[in-house]
Amino acid sequence: MFQVQCLQSTEKTETELYSKYYIGPFINGQSTTIGNTLRRVLLSSLQGLAIVGVRITGINHEFSTIPHVKEDVVDILLNLKQIVLKGDINEPTLARLRIKGPGIITARDIDLPSNVSLVEPQQYIATIAAKSNVEMEFLIARGQNYLKNSTVDSILPTGFLSVDAVFMPVKKVNFFVETAQTNTSSELESLILEIWTNGSLTPAEALSASAEILENSFQLLRITNTTPTFALNKDIYTKEESPEQLDTIFIEELELSVRAYNCLKRANIHTVSDLMQYSVNDLLEFKNFGQKSADEVGESLKKRFDMDLRK
C-alpha cells in the first residue's frame, strides 16, 4: 500500500497554483510508469471551460478595428484567450458584456451565468479611449486540450469570431524518482510529482480527477469471473475448468514441437479453450498435422492440465 503526501503547496497568483507530492513506495520501475501515465492524463484528459467565440457589435471579421478602442480585434481575441473560467456547464453557454467608455475593460465586466465564475477578474481585455459603447457576446464551452480557432469556426453560430480555446486546467507537470525512505527494503522507490494549474482546479483536484479517469479506464479491462468452476462436459473437460479460465491459457504453455504449434496457429487455435473445440479426428484434417502431432497434443494436455481431447 502506497501513500500520497503533499510536500509543498504555493499560490503565486490566482492563475498560478503549484503543489509537490510524494507518492510511494513502489517497487523498482513502477514509479516511472505511474509518473508518465499521470503526466499524460493531467495534461491531456482533464476538462475545463474556455471562451470559444465572441460576437462584437458592428464587427464582421477579425481584421477589423473598433471605433474608439485602443486594441484591434486580433489583440482582443488574444486577451480573451487568457481569461480563465471555472464552473459546471455541459452545454455551450452565452455571456454578455455591455460597457460605456472611456475606461478599461476587464474580465470582471462580463455578465456571466450563475454557474460560471472567473479565476482572475482583473484580466485585461481592452481600453475604450472615448465616450463610446462596446457590446460583446461570448460563447463559453467545456472541452479538453487546446482547440485552434480554425477548428472552432465550423461550429460557431453566425456572426461569432473564433477564439483559440485553452481548456487545459493543468499548465505543467514534472516528476522524478527517488529511493524510497524506508527501512524495510533497499529496492523500493518513490515518485515526486509536481503540478502547476491555472486556478480553475487546484493541483489536488487535478490529481484526484486524473486518478479517477485512470481508475475508470482500467476498470473496463478487469475480467471478473463470477461463474463458479464446473465441468462443462465430462467428455471434453476432464478437469474442473470453466471456459473463462481456459480462455486465459495459451497453447504456448503446452510446449509443443514447432510443427504441431505452427499447425495449430495456422488454424487460428490460440488458447486451450480454442483447442478443446476440436476432436482428434478434426486435428488430423489440418494440413501437415499427422497422428504424431495429434498424439503429442493429447499427451501434453493430459500431462499439464489433466484434460483429454474428444475422440
GUPATI-398317 format. One record per residue (C-alpha): x, y, z; residue in one letter. Coordinates in steps of 0.05 Angstrom, whole numbers, plus 5000, padded with zeros to 4 digits. Example, Ala and Ser with C-alpha at 12.3 -4.5 7.8 and 13.67 -1.06 7.14 Angstrom:
# GUPATI-398317
524649105156a527349795143s
//
This chain:
# GUPATI-398317
500050005000m503050674979f502051355009q500652044979v503452645016q503453384996c510553645008l509354364985q503654804961s504155524937t499656034903e503856534865k497756864833t490456664824e492356324759t498956014782e497955464833l503354954849y503854324891s509153794901k507253084921y510752464948y507551814923i510251134944g513750694959p513750274895f518049704870i523449904821n520650134754g513550274777q514751004794s516751184723t510750814695t505851154742i509251834734g508851804658n501551584660t499352114709l503152654670r499552484605r492652464637v493853114676l495953484613l491153204562s484952884594s482353384645l476653834623q476054584631g471955184608l474155704557a471356244512i471055944442v467656514405g465857244411v460857694374r462658434375i457258924355t458959244288g464858774273i464558254217n471657974216h477857934260e481958434220f477459004239s478259574287t473159804338i471860554339p475060904400h478160244425v485660224432k486559494413e484559194346d480358564343v486258094338v489158364403d482458304437i481857574416l488757434445l486657764511n480257354513l484456724505k487756894572q481356914612i480856314659v473956064677l471255524722k464355244733g459454694719d456554704649i455554144599n452754544540e455555174507p453255784546t452756524527l455457114568a455057854552r458958494562l456059194555r460359784577i460860524564k467560874558g472261174568p475460644612g478859964617i475159324601i476958734644t474058044653a470158304713r465658684665d462958044633i456057854656d456957104668l451556584683p450856374755s454455704745n460756014715v465856454751s472456804737l479156574766v482457254754e477257814748p482658334732q484658004667q485358564616y481158574553i481559274521a481460024533t476060494509i479261164494a473061604487a465661624502k463361014465s459260384477n462259694468v457959074466e460458354462m457357674467e461557074487f460556324475l463355904533i464255154525a467254564562r472754164529g479553844532q486454044509n487454624461y482654804405l485255254349k480655794322n480655464253s477454854285t472355254324v470055654263d465755084236s461655014300i460455744317l453756104306p453356624251t456957274269g461656984320f469257034314l473156434337s477956454396v483655964409d480755554466a485355334522v481354834562f487254534599m487054684674p494054384684v499554824656k505654384671k507453724703v514253474725n516252834761f522552474783f524251844820v527851784887e530051204930t524351074979a525351295050q524050635083t528050145126n524449525100t527849465032s533249804992s529749614927e523850094935l523050774903e518251364908s515251854858l515852604867i510352944826l509953694813e503554004786i502254724762w494954934748t491555564722n487055624783g480755324753s482854694790l487554624849t493354134839p489953674889a483453684850e487253564785a490952964815l484552674843s480852764776a486652434738s486651834786a479151764775e479951774699i485251234704l481150814752e475050844705n479350674645s482750074676f476149834706q474049674635l479949194628l478248794690r475848084677i471047894732t469447154736n463047074775t461746374749t463945814795p468645304764t464944704736f465844124687a462044364625l462243694591n465943104621k467442844551d471243474535i473543754603y476243224649t478843764696k474544254735e476044854690e471045374667s471045644596p473246324624e479446014655q481245634592l480946274551d486946524590t491345914578i495245984513f497645384473i504845614485e504045304554e503444624521l510744684498e509344334432l514144194376s514844734323v510944324272r504944194317a505044904344y505145224275n499444784250c495044994308l496745724298k495045684224r488245404245a487146024290n487845604353i491046054404h488445824472t486745164505v479445374501s480245414425d483644734423l478244384463m473144534409q476444014364y476643264366s482742844350v479842704281n478743454269d486043584283l488243044235l484643414179e489244024187f494544084134k501243764155n498143544221f499342794228g498042264280q504642404314k502743134325s495842934349a498842454400d503643004423e497943494435v493942974472g499642764517e501443484534s494243654551l493743044596k500443164630k499743904642r492344014653f489443304661d484943424601m483142984542d481143154471l474642894443r475342244405k
//
